[in-house]
Amino acid sequence: MIIEATGLTGLKSDLAHLDEVTTKLGFVRWQWEYTRATYDFKMEDKASKAVYFLRVNARVETGKLESPYAVLYLEEAYIGKETFPHGLDYNSPIPENVLKISKQKLDQLQQLLAD
């Protein structure tokens, strides 16, 4: 599920600052290569015992990702339900409490990067 109107799409940051801000909010930079990175935030729905991941994509505008000075721009954010043994289902319904937490995290991220 893509989360629209987050205010994040197109925001730019250097890698060092983006890593610092996302780590402070509980995100982890999982997948990365020279021109792309994903920042994931793990959430557990206690009622269903399902695990969801909020993911924000970032692409390099200038530099290479291993450099703290590389400039990245953010793309859309989306949520997926964890599937066994590994993977995410982006078409599963997302519980309201998970959506609420996701939107709060995205608002916090947008505020920290806009400053």
N, C-alpha and C positions, 0 to 999 in steps of 0.2 A: 504494500500500500504506500503510495507516494503521499507525503504530507505537503500540501500546497500552502502558499502565502506565508512562508516562515520568515521572510526577510533575510534569509541567508544566501540564497542563490545569487552568485556574482560577487559576494563579499571577498575581499582579498586580504591575505596575511602572509607574513614570512613564516617559514616552517617552525622556527624556534618558538615564536609567539603562539602559533596555532596549537602546537604540541602542549605548551604550558597551560593554555586556557582549557583545552579539551580534557587534559589530565585532571585539572582542578575540578571539573564538572563530572568526572567519573568515566569519561570516554577512554577507549584504548585504541591506539592506531594498530589495527590488525594487518590488513592486506596493504602492501605498498610495493611499488616498483619505481622506476626512474621518473615517471611522469604522472603517477596517480597514487592516491592513498584513500583508505576508508577509515573512518573513526566510528567505533561501535560502542553503544551503551546498552548493557544487559539489564533486563527487567524480568522479574518472576511474578506471575499472577498466582497468588496464593490459593485462590478459589479453585482454579483448574489445574494448578501445578504445572502450567505451561510456561515456557521461557520465550521471551521476545527480545529482539535486538533492534534498537534504533540505530540507523546507519546514515552517516553523512559522507558523501563523496567529495574529494578535493582533487583538483588537477593542477599541474605545474604550469604557470604562465612563463616564468623565467627561471633559469638555473636547473639544477638537478636535485632530486629529493633528498639525497644524503647531505646536502649543504643546508645549514640552519638559515642561510640567507635566501634560499629559494623562495620565490613568491608563488603562492597557490591561490586559486579561486575556488569557492565552494559551489557545489552543484546541489541538486535536490536531496532532500532527506526522505527516508522511507523506513518502514517497519516490516519485519518479517518474523514469523513464528518458527522457532527452532524445530527441525525435523531430525529424526534418527536415521543413520548414525551421525550425520553432519549435514548441514545445509539450512536454508531458510525458505519458508513458504510465504511468498508475498501476497497470496490471494486469500489467506485465512482471515476470518473476521477478527478484529482487534477489540478487546474489551475496553470499555470506557475509561477505567482506571489507568490502563496502560497508555491510552491516548492522552489522557490528562498529564501524566508524568512526562511523556514525550514532548508535548507542547511546552511544558514548563522548562525542560532542559534546552529545547531549541530557542526559546525566548532568552534564557540566560546566556546561551552561546552567542546569540545575535547581539545582545547588549554588550558583552565583554569584547567582542570583535569590533563593534562600532565605535568604541571609546578611543 
